[in-house]
Amino acid sequence: MTDSGSKLSDEVLGHLQGMLLRSVLSREALPGSRQPVEMPDLSFVLRQSPVLLSNENLASSVSLEGLPVPVRVLSQEEIVEEARERGDTAYLRFQPAQEEGDAVRLTLEARILPQDPGSLALGLSGVQVRFQQADGQWETADEPSFFAT
């Protein structure tokens, strides 16, 4: 789930991933941030219901309850099957968490898998957030950064 030599527990990683996912799907600000998280290309992912989330790099403890839209966790193989059956399929995927001293950097990206079985998934856009604890609570260390791929 995280870089080798990790001290980050699955519980903490799941909590942080859940915070970021909730913020992205609700377009709300994260604790410690002033701006809402408005990921470019999220509309591609929201066209499908439920929203698909890859289980790659996903903490086993992440909670999907209370999210503003239904979310379904699938393996990469299941996402490939969805694309074959339903056409081009957009989904969300966490990159491996990166620990930076007492901070944790999470990256959530939107990807699209074409229906053609020989095609690779294409990156759409994403958001990167650095979290750290303040007074026992996790919050953003700086404003989220957005990228397009």
Contacts in CASP RR format, 6 or more apart in sequence:
PFRMAT RR
TARGET T0000
AUTHOR 0000-0000-0000
METHOD contacts of the structure
MODEL  1
MTDSGSKLSDEVLGHLQGMLLRSVLSREALPGSRQPVEMPDLSFVLRQSP
VLLSNENLASSVSLEGLPVPVRVLSQEEIVEEARERGDTAYLRFQPAQEE
GDAVRLTLEARILPQDPGSLALGLSGVQVRFQQADGQWETADEPSFFAT
1 8 0 8 1.000
1 10 0 8 1.000
1 13 0 8 1.000
1 57 0 8 1.000
1 58 0 8 1.000
1 59 0 8 1.000
1 96 0 8 1.000
1 97 0 8 1.000
2 8 0 8 1.000
2 13 0 8 1.000
2 96 0 8 1.000
2 97 0 8 1.000
2 98 0 8 1.000
2 99 0 8 1.000
3 96 0 8 1.000
3 97 0 8 1.000
3 98 0 8 1.000
3 99 0 8 1.000
6 97 0 8 1.000
6 99 0 8 1.000
7 99 0 8 1.000
8 97 0 8 1.000
8 99 0 8 1.000
8 104 0 8 1.000
10 59 0 8 1.000
10 60 0 8 1.000
10 61 0 8 1.000
11 59 0 8 1.000
11 61 0 8 1.000
12 104 0 8 1.000
12 138 0 8 1.000
13 59 0 8 1.000
13 61 0 8 1.000
13 62 0 8 1.000
13 97 0 8 1.000
13 104 0 8 1.000
14 59 0 8 1.000
14 60 0 8 1.000
14 61 0 8 1.000
14 62 0 8 1.000
14 63 0 8 1.000
15 61 0 8 1.000
15 62 0 8 1.000
15 138 0 8 1.000
16 97 0 8 1.000
16 104 0 8 1.000
16 106 0 8 1.000
16 131 0 8 1.000
16 138 0 8 1.000
17 58 0 8 1.000
17 59 0 8 1.000
17 62 0 8 1.000
17 94 0 8 1.000
17 106 0 8 1.000
17 108 0 8 1.000
18 62 0 8 1.000
18 63 0 8 1.000
18 64 0 8 1.000
19 30 0 8 1.000
19 31 0 8 1.000
19 131 0 8 1.000
19 138 0 8 1.000
20 30 0 8 1.000
20 37 0 8 1.000
20 106 0 8 1.000
20 108 0 8 1.000
20 127 0 8 1.000
20 129 0 8 1.000
21 53 0 8 1.000
21 62 0 8 1.000
21 64 0 8 1.000
21 67 0 8 1.000
21 71 0 8 1.000
21 92 0 8 1.000
21 108 0 8 1.000
22 28 0 8 1.000
22 66 0 8 1.000
22 67 0 8 1.000
22 68 0 8 1.000
23 29 0 8 1.000
23 30 0 8 1.000
23 36 0 8 1.000
23 37 0 8 1.000
24 37 0 8 1.000
24 39 0 8 1.000
24 42 0 8 1.000
24 92 0 8 1.000
24 108 0 8 1.000
24 127 0 8 1.000
25 42 0 8 1.000
25 51 0 8 1.000
25 67 0 8 1.000
25 68 0 8 1.000
25 69 0 8 1.000
25 71 0 8 1.000
26 67 0 8 1.000
26 68 0 8 1.000
27 36 0 8 1.000
27 37 0 8 1.000
27 38 0 8 1.000
27 42 0 8 1.000
28 36 0 8 1.000
28 37 0 8 1.000
29 35 0 8 1.000
29 36 0 8 1.000
29 37 0 8 1.000
30 37 0 8 1.000
30 129 0 8 1.000
30 139 0 8 1.000
30 140 0 8 1.000
30 144 0 8 1.000
31 137 0 8 1.000
31 138 0 8 1.000
31 139 0 8 1.000
31 140 0 8 1.000
32 134 0 8 1.000
32 139 0 8 1.000
32 140 0 8 1.000
33 139 0 8 1.000
33 140 0 8 1.000
33 143 0 8 1.000
33 144 0 8 1.000
34 143 0 8 1.000
35 143 0 8 1.000
35 144 0 8 1.000
37 127 0 8 1.000
37 129 0 8 1.000
37 144 0 8 1.000
38 146 0 8 1.000
39 108 0 8 1.000
39 110 0 8 1.000
39 125 0 8 1.000
39 126 0 8 1.000
39 127 0 8 1.000
39 146 0 8 1.000
40 124 0 8 1.000
40 125 0 8 1.000
40 126 0 8 1.000
40 146 0 8 1.000
40 148 0 8 1.000
41 110 0 8 1.000
41 124 0 8 1.000
41 125 0 8 1.000
41 126 0 8 1.000
41 148 0 8 1.000
42 110 0 8 1.000
42 125 0 8 1.000
44 90 0 8 1.000
44 110 0 8 1.000
44 112 0 8 1.000
44 124 0 8 1.000
45 51 0 8 1.000
45 52 0 8 1.000
45 90 0 8 1.000
45 91 0 8 1.000
45 92 0 8 1.000
45 110 0 8 1.000
45 124 0 8 1.000
46 69 0 8 1.000
47 90 0 8 1.000
48 89 0 8 1.000
48 90 0 8 1.000
49 69 0 8 1.000
49 70 0 8 1.000
50 69 0 8 1.000
50 70 0 8 1.000
50 71 0 8 1.000
50 72 0 8 1.000
51 69 0 8 1.000
51 70 0 8 1.000
51 71 0 8 1.000
51 72 0 8 1.000
51 91 0 8 1.000
51 92 0 8 1.000
52 71 0 8 1.000
52 72 0 8 1.000
52 74 0 8 1.000
52 79 0 8 1.000
52 82 0 8 1.000
52 89 0 8 1.000
52 90 0 8 1.000
52 91 0 8 1.000
52 92 0 8 1.000
53 64 0 8 1.000
53 71 0 8 1.000
53 72 0 8 1.000
53 73 0 8 1.000
53 74 0 8 1.000
53 91 0 8 1.000
53 92 0 8 1.000
53 93 0 8 1.000
54 73 0 8 1.000
54 74 0 8 1.000
54 75 0 8 1.000
54 76 0 8 1.000
54 79 0 8 1.000
54 91 0 8 1.000
54 92 0 8 1.000
54 93 0 8 1.000
54 94 0 8 1.000
54 111 0 8 1.000
55 73 0 8 1.000
55 74 0 8 1.000
55 75 0 8 1.000
56 75 0 8 1.000
56 76 0 8 1.000
56 93 0 8 1.000
56 94 0 8 1.000
57 93 0 8 1.000
57 94 0 8 1.000
57 95 0 8 1.000
57 96 0 8 1.000
57 97 0 8 1.000
58 73 0 8 1.000
58 94 0 8 1.000
64 71 0 8 1.000
64 73 0 8 1.000
74 82 0 8 1.000
74 91 0 8 1.000
79 89 0 8 1.000
79 91 0 8 1.000
79 113 0 8 1.000
79 121 0 8 1.000
80 113 0 8 1.000
80 117 0 8 1.000
82 89 0 8 1.000
82 113 0 8 1.000
83 89 0 8 1.000
83 113 0 8 1.000
83 114 0 8 1.000
83 115 0 8 1.000
84 115 0 8 1.000
84 117 0 8 1.000
86 115 0 8 1.000
87 114 0 8 1.000
87 115 0 8 1.000
88 112 0 8 1.000
88 113 0 8 1.000
88 114 0 8 1.000
88 115 0 8 1.000
89 112 0 8 1.000
89 113 0 8 1.000
89 115 0 8 1.000
90 110 0 8 1.000
90 111 0 8 1.000
90 112 0 8 1.000
90 113 0 8 1.000
90 124 0 8 1.000
91 110 0 8 1.000
91 111 0 8 1.000
91 112 0 8 1.000
91 113 0 8 1.000
92 108 0 8 1.000
92 109 0 8 1.000
92 110 0 8 1.000
92 111 0 8 1.000
93 108 0 8 1.000
93 109 0 8 1.000
93 111 0 8 1.000
94 106 0 8 1.000
94 107 0 8 1.000
94 108 0 8 1.000
94 109 0 8 1.000
95 106 0 8 1.000
95 107 0 8 1.000
95 108 0 8 1.000
95 109 0 8 1.000
97 104 0 8 1.000
97 105 0 8 1.000
97 106 0 8 1.000
98 104 0 8 1.000
98 105 0 8 1.000
99 105 0 8 1.000
100 130 0 8 1.000
102 132 0 8 1.000
102 133 0 8 1.000
103 130 0 8 1.000
103 131 0 8 1.000
103 132 0 8 1.000
103 141 0 8 1.000
104 130 0 8 1.000
104 131 0 8 1.000
104 132 0 8 1.000
105 128 0 8 1.000
105 129 0 8 1.000
105 130 0 8 1.000
105 131 0 8 1.000
106 128 0 8 1.000
106 129 0 8 1.000
106 131 0 8 1.000
107 126 0 8 1.000
107 127 0 8 1.000
107 128 0 8 1.000
107 129 0 8 1.000
108 126 0 8 1.000
108 127 0 8 1.000
109 123 0 8 1.000
109 124 0 8 1.000
109 125 0 8 1.000
109 126 0 8 1.000
109 149 0 8 1.000
110 123 0 8 1.000
110 124 0 8 1.000
110 125 0 8 1.000
110 126 0 8 1.000
111 121 0 8 1.000
111 122 0 8 1.000
111 123 0 8 1.000
111 124 0 8 1.000
112 121 0 8 1.000
112 122 0 8 1.000
112 123 0 8 1.000
112 124 0 8 1.000
113 119 0 8 1.000
113 120 0 8 1.000
113 121 0 8 1.000
113 122 0 8 1.000
114 122 0 8 1.000
122 149 0 8 1.000
123 149 0 8 1.000
124 148 0 8 1.000
124 149 0 8 1.000
125 146 0 8 1.000
125 147 0 8 1.000
125 148 0 8 1.000
125 149 0 8 1.000
126 146 0 8 1.000
126 147 0 8 1.000
126 148 0 8 1.000
126 149 0 8 1.000
127 144 0 8 1.000
127 145 0 8 1.000
127 146 0 8 1.000
127 147 0 8 1.000
128 144 0 8 1.000
128 145 0 8 1.000
128 146 0 8 1.000
128 147 0 8 1.000
129 140 0 8 1.000
129 144 0 8 1.000
129 145 0 8 1.000
130 140 0 8 1.000
130 141 0 8 1.000
130 142 0 8 1.000
131 138 0 8 1.000
131 139 0 8 1.000
131 140 0 8 1.000
131 141 0 8 1.000
132 138 0 8 1.000
132 139 0 8 1.000
132 141 0 8 1.000
133 139 0 8 1.000
END
